Amino acid sequence: MFNFSDSFFNKVEKKTNVGKETILNLAAKLQQSDLKNEATLREVIQELGKMTGKEVSKDKEDKIVKAVVDDKVPKDINGMF
Protein backbone atom coordinates (compact mmCIF):
# COMPACT_ATOMS: atom_id res chain seq x y z
CA MET A 1 0.00 0.00 0.00
CA PHE A 2 2.22 2.84 1.26
CA ASN A 3 5.89 2.77 2.09
CA PHE A 4 6.35 5.55 4.65
CA SER A 5 8.81 5.28 7.49
CA ASP A 6 7.77 5.31 11.13
CA SER A 7 9.53 8.67 11.47
CA PHE A 8 7.12 10.09 8.88
CA PHE A 9 4.14 8.87 10.90
CA ASN A 10 5.70 10.15 14.11
CA LYS A 11 6.05 13.63 12.57
CA VAL A 12 2.44 13.59 11.41
CA GLU A 13 1.16 12.33 14.76
CA LYS A 14 3.17 14.96 16.61
CA LYS A 15 1.67 17.75 14.50
CA THR A 16 -1.89 16.41 14.30
CA ASN A 17 -2.45 13.98 17.21
CA VAL A 18 -3.67 11.46 14.62
CA GLY A 19 -2.13 8.00 14.89
CA LYS A 20 -0.61 5.80 12.21
CA GLU A 21 -3.55 3.38 12.08
CA THR A 22 -6.05 6.21 11.60
CA ILE A 23 -3.89 7.70 8.86
CA LEU A 24 -3.61 4.37 7.04
CA ASN A 25 -7.37 3.77 7.31
CA LEU A 26 -8.07 7.23 5.90
CA ALA A 27 -5.54 6.68 3.10
CA ALA A 28 -7.24 3.42 2.14
CA LYS A 29 -10.60 5.22 2.07
CA LEU A 30 -9.14 8.01 -0.06
CA GLN A 31 -7.77 5.52 -2.60
CA GLN A 32 -11.31 4.29 -3.16
CA SER A 33 -12.76 7.80 -3.45
CA ASP A 34 -13.07 10.19 -6.36
CA LEU A 35 -11.26 13.26 -5.07
CA LYS A 36 -12.34 15.24 -8.11
CA ASN A 37 -15.89 14.91 -6.78
CA GLU A 38 -16.44 18.11 -4.79
CA ALA A 39 -18.93 16.58 -2.32
CA THR A 40 -16.57 13.70 -1.51
CA LEU A 41 -13.64 16.06 -1.13
CA ARG A 42 -15.58 18.34 1.24
CA GLU A 43 -16.57 15.32 3.32
CA VAL A 44 -12.92 14.25 3.61
CA ILE A 45 -11.84 17.78 4.57
CA GLN A 46 -14.44 17.94 7.34
CA GLU A 47 -13.48 14.45 8.55
CA LEU A 48 -9.82 15.48 8.74
CA GLY A 49 -10.79 18.61 10.64
CA LYS A 50 -12.68 16.54 13.20
CA MET A 51 -9.81 14.06 13.52
CA THR A 52 -7.31 16.79 14.22
CA GLY A 53 -9.63 18.92 16.33
CA LYS A 54 -9.26 21.85 13.95
CA GLU A 55 -12.14 23.80 12.51
CA VAL A 56 -11.95 24.31 8.75
CA SER A 57 -13.60 27.55 7.67
CA LYS A 58 -15.78 27.63 4.57
CA ASP A 59 -13.21 29.87 2.88
CA LYS A 60 -10.32 27.50 3.65
CA GLU A 61 -12.42 24.50 2.55
CA ASP A 62 -13.18 26.26 -0.75
CA LYS A 63 -9.46 26.94 -1.31
CA ILE A 64 -8.53 23.32 -0.58
CA VAL A 65 -11.23 22.01 -2.92
CA LYS A 66 -10.10 24.35 -5.70
CA ALA A 67 -6.44 23.35 -5.25
CA VAL A 68 -7.24 19.62 -5.41
CA VAL A 69 -9.65 19.89 -8.34
CA ASP A 70 -7.17 22.08 -10.25
CA ASP A 71 -4.26 19.66 -9.51
CA LYS A 72 -2.35 22.29 -7.53
CA VAL A 73 -1.46 19.92 -4.66
CA PRO A 74 2.22 19.10 -4.00
CA LYS A 75 3.18 15.64 -5.24
CA ASP A 76 5.89 15.18 -2.57
CA ILE A 77 4.09 14.37 0.69
CA ASN A 78 7.31 14.38 2.73
CA GLY A 79 7.89 17.99 1.72
CA MET A 80 4.58 18.97 3.27
CA PHE A 81 5.83 18.07 6.75
Rosetta silent file (secondary structure, phi, psi, omega in degrees, C-alpha in Angstrom):
SEQUENCE: MFNFSDSFFNKVEKKTNVGKETILNLAAKLQQSDLKNEATLREVIQELGKMTGKEVSKDKEDKIVKAVVDDKVPKDINGMF
SCORE:     score description
SCORE:     0.000 S_00000001
   1 L     0.000  -83.392  178.502    0.000    0.000    0.000 S_00000001
   2 L  -119.546  153.849 -179.665    2.224    2.839    1.263 S_00000001
   3 L  -126.265   63.980  178.307    5.891    2.773    2.092 S_00000001
   4 L  -100.753  146.413  179.709    6.355    5.553    4.645 S_00000001
   5 L   -76.524  161.187  176.715    8.812    5.282    7.494 S_00000001
   6 H   -62.077  -30.967  179.254    7.774    5.307   11.131 S_00000001
   7 H   -64.841  -34.719  176.093    9.531    8.668   11.467 S_00000001
   8 H   -61.515  -49.041 -179.060    7.120   10.095    8.881 S_00000001
   9 H   -65.231  -35.566  177.203    4.137    8.866   10.895 S_00000001
  10 H   -63.812  -40.710  177.365    5.696   10.150   14.111 S_00000001
  11 H   -62.473  -45.375 -179.293    6.049   13.625   12.567 S_00000001
  12 H   -64.307  -45.797 -178.760    2.439   13.593   11.407 S_00000001
  13 H   -62.794  -38.887  179.473    1.158   12.331   14.757 S_00000001
  14 H   -62.585  -39.616 -178.266    3.168   14.960   16.614 S_00000001
  15 H   -81.071  -26.940 -170.840    1.671   17.746   14.502 S_00000001
  16 H  -120.284  -14.084 -173.349   -1.893   16.411   14.300 S_00000001
  17 L    62.561   26.831  177.107   -2.455   13.982   17.208 S_00000001
  18 L  -112.500  123.739 -175.454   -3.672   11.463   14.621 S_00000001
  19 L   -76.907  166.020 -177.417   -2.130    8.000   14.891 S_00000001
  20 H   -56.246  -46.204 -177.664   -0.609    5.804   12.209 S_00000001
  21 H   -61.953  -41.622  178.144   -3.551    3.379   12.081 S_00000001
  22 H   -64.073  -41.433  178.924   -6.053    6.211   11.601 S_00000001
  23 H   -62.571  -46.100 -179.477   -3.885    7.702    8.859 S_00000001
  24 H   -65.268  -38.257  177.414   -3.611    4.372    7.036 S_00000001
  25 H   -64.768  -42.094  177.867   -7.367    3.773    7.310 S_00000001
  26 H   -65.399  -41.288  178.919   -8.071    7.226    5.901 S_00000001
  27 H   -60.995  -41.390  178.184   -5.535    6.683    3.104 S_00000001
  28 H   -63.311  -41.268  178.159   -7.242    3.419    2.139 S_00000001
  29 H   -63.779  -40.977 -178.998  -10.599    5.218    2.069 S_00000001
  30 H   -65.529  -35.623  179.321   -9.141    8.005   -0.062 S_00000001
  31 H   -62.858  -27.835 -178.288   -7.768    5.524   -2.596 S_00000001
  32 L   -92.059   -2.614 -176.057  -11.313    4.286   -3.163 S_00000001
  33 L  -102.530  156.845  174.674  -12.757    7.799   -3.454 S_00000001
  34 L   -95.584   98.770 -176.686  -13.068   10.189   -6.363 S_00000001
  35 L   -77.542    0.688  171.981  -11.263   13.258   -5.071 S_00000001
  36 L   -89.670   -8.677  176.323  -12.337   15.237   -8.107 S_00000001
  37 L   -83.406  116.472 -173.335  -15.889   14.912   -6.778 S_00000001
  38 H   -60.331  -40.923 -179.419  -16.438   18.108   -4.791 S_00000001
  39 H   -63.731  -43.162  178.394  -18.932   16.582   -2.316 S_00000001
  40 H   -63.316  -44.749 -179.098  -16.567   13.695   -1.513 S_00000001
  41 H   -62.216  -43.187  178.844  -13.642   16.065   -1.126 S_00000001
  42 H   -64.104  -37.298  177.296  -15.579   18.343    1.241 S_00000001
  43 H   -63.152  -43.628  179.451  -16.569   15.318    3.324 S_00000001
  44 H   -64.434  -42.866  179.625  -12.925   14.251    3.609 S_00000001
  45 H   -60.382  -45.214  179.768  -11.835   17.780    4.575 S_00000001
  46 H   -66.156  -38.903  177.737  -14.437   17.938    7.344 S_00000001
  47 H   -62.560  -42.986  177.414  -13.480   14.450    8.554 S_00000001
  48 H   -63.605  -39.703  177.346   -9.821   15.484    8.740 S_00000001
  49 H   -60.212  -44.375  178.915  -10.792   18.613   10.642 S_00000001
  50 H   -65.036  -41.385  179.957  -12.683   16.539   13.205 S_00000001
  51 H   -60.073  -40.320 -174.913   -9.808   14.060   13.518 S_00000001
  52 H   -92.943   -5.489 -179.887   -7.309   16.791   14.222 S_00000001
  53 L    73.003   23.974 -179.124   -9.627   18.922   16.332 S_00000001
  54 L  -115.481  134.036  177.632   -9.260   21.849   13.950 S_00000001
  55 L   -82.278  133.905  178.492  -12.140   23.796   12.509 S_00000001
  56 L  -106.659  114.769 -179.380  -11.948   24.313    8.750 S_00000001
  57 L   -66.852  159.635  178.721  -13.598   27.552    7.674 S_00000001
  58 H   -59.875  -40.848  179.912  -15.785   27.633    4.571 S_00000001
  59 H   -62.736  -46.076 -179.966  -13.209   29.875    2.875 S_00000001
  60 H   -65.630  -41.153  177.694  -10.325   27.505    3.647 S_00000001
  61 H   -59.145  -44.837  178.735  -12.420   24.503    2.553 S_00000001
  62 H   -59.393  -42.331  179.952  -13.180   26.259   -0.749 S_00000001
  63 H   -65.139  -41.735  178.748   -9.457   26.939   -1.307 S_00000001
  64 H   -63.426  -46.767  179.984   -8.527   23.315   -0.579 S_00000001
  65 H   -58.364  -47.909 -179.275  -11.226   22.009   -2.922 S_00000001
  66 H   -60.470  -43.581 -179.540  -10.100   24.347   -5.702 S_00000001
  67 H   -61.759  -43.208 -178.765   -6.442   23.352   -5.249 S_00000001
  68 H   -68.956  -47.616 -178.270   -7.236   19.624   -5.412 S_00000001
  69 H   -62.993  -35.485 -179.745   -9.648   19.888   -8.342 S_00000001
  70 L   -88.035    9.777 -179.566   -7.171   22.084  -10.251 S_00000001
  71 L    56.043   43.014  179.347   -4.265   19.655   -9.508 S_00000001
  72 L  -106.634   24.919 -179.138   -2.349   22.291   -7.534 S_00000001
  73 L   -96.542  136.230  179.339   -1.458   19.924   -4.661 S_00000001
  74 L   -57.849  140.662  179.828    2.219   19.099   -4.003 S_00000001
  75 L   -84.698  -20.904 -178.153    3.182   15.635   -5.236 S_00000001
  76 L   -96.925   98.153 -177.081    5.887   15.178   -2.566 S_00000001
  77 H   -62.086  -39.229 -179.419    4.089   14.374    0.688 S_00000001
  78 H   -59.766  -32.665  179.123    7.311   14.379    2.725 S_00000001
  79 H   -70.028  -16.927 -179.761    7.888   17.992    1.721 S_00000001
  80 H   -78.107  -16.803 -176.378    4.576   18.968    3.273 S_00000001
  81 L  -116.178    0.000    0.000    5.835   18.071    6.748 S_00000001
